[in-house]
Amino acid sequence: MSSRERILGRVRRALADVQQDDTPYDQAVARDYLREHGDRSVTQTVDLLAENLADYRAIVHRTTPEELPYVIMRLLAERGPQYVLVPPGLPPEWMSAADPTRVHDRAVSTPHELDKVESVVTGCALAIAETGTIVLDGSPDQGRRRITLVPDHHICVVRVPEQVVSSVPQALERLDPTRPLTWISGPSATSDIELDRVEGVHGPRTLEVVLVGDRSSVELNS
């Protein structure tokens, strides 16, 4: 008997006395939990997102669509990258004022080639205020998952308020589960048994989130 057959045999024996349940999946689990904690205005929700992003050591900026190209230009200039990775569907006006050489997201790019790129600029699928989480789903303005994991510096643009939700349940209702979802809460970090924190192991060491909206929906501090 192979190892596979032994493992499957144990699974079958463990499930032998489990009654079959034909309850539809969407009815099998109670959905009576809170959908969000508190009744917040749009401004309060955006403020909570900014607060929780900062708590996870992301750097938060707020600006308007007109000023966004200059904010991106300044953030890249402060880092001084020679190359910046750009997804295929990134709005061209976002990078209209930036100087670094643009490297496009290509399937043939090797990890070694991506490792030479210092910064990446993307959009997002949405952002969750209560958890300070940015969600990417591989859409054209975000590109392949790997382009946001290899470069050391990630600038992520969030459209306010349309891409901001209060809670995880609200996010799950809007996300497509068949897409490659990446959930980001701050820059990449890990710690050992002695709680020594190390950043940049599994992804970017620096995450900068730019909240973009009109002056009535964002308090400008960029």
Protein Blocks (a to p, Z undefined) as FASTA:
>chain_A
ZZklmmmmmmmmmmmmpccdfbdfklmpcckbcfbgcjddfklmmmmmmmmmmmnopacd
dddfklmmmmmmmmmmmnopabdcddfklcfklmmmpmbdcddddfklcfklmmmpmbdc
dddfbdcfklopacdehiaklopfklmmmpmbdcdddddfklpcfblmlmmmmpcfkbcc
dddedjaddddfkopacehklmcfbdcddddddfklpccfZZ
